[in-house]
Amino acid sequence: QAKPGTQNGASTALPARADENGADSGKKGAAGRGSTDQPDSDPENMQEELADTLRGAVIEFAEDEYGQLPDRASYDSLEITVPRLDARRIKSDCGESLQMELSKDAERAPRTNTVRVRCTLPGKSWRLPVQIRITKLKKAVVASADIERDEVLGEGNLSERLTDVTRIKGGAFDSIAAISGSRAKRRFSAGDPVPAGSYCAVCRNDEVTLEAGNAGLTISTAGTALEDGSVGS
């Protein structure tokens, strides 16, 4: 079912479109009667303003539709990308007659979709399909610079960023402190998320000290790690 172009169900009022003489429809002919008003706006600029306003309304509509899905708690932020609209196809300001609907159910189209924009204004109706891209972002630790294998991880080569969830594989930490001091088990390029299992606090074949004891006695001996380990393992 088509919906009006705002989250609350109210209409999206687009700016008034200029008439053939470049004036707003409500002020037609004023300049010709010796008005001291400023010169009328350029019709092309008015159309671009309509397009920009409509683009913002489409983003708001899509954020509302996708923000209601059951997976909302699994990510931190939602980014809707809309290309620049062809202003020539927006024939009039629709006011309350502007409606929007998704061409596919949001759950079935998690990455890309089309918003069908429709103006039902009598005598000035128009339709416009708008392509959208949906990106779900989650805070994650990523490489802030290229990292080589066995390089120690920390503030100098890591950062915390909102990252596309499709790039976070195998789980990822959202705090540098959780893995600071560990060593990389593989190479990372700048911007790569650092997933669990891709680093080690103690790495296989590292020389380690083994300790055992109680309140009155402690025994320690040198040893070699037989496998990788993380803090707490």
Disulfide bonds with the S-S distance in Angstrom:
Cys94-Cys119 1.68
Cys200-Cys203 1.72
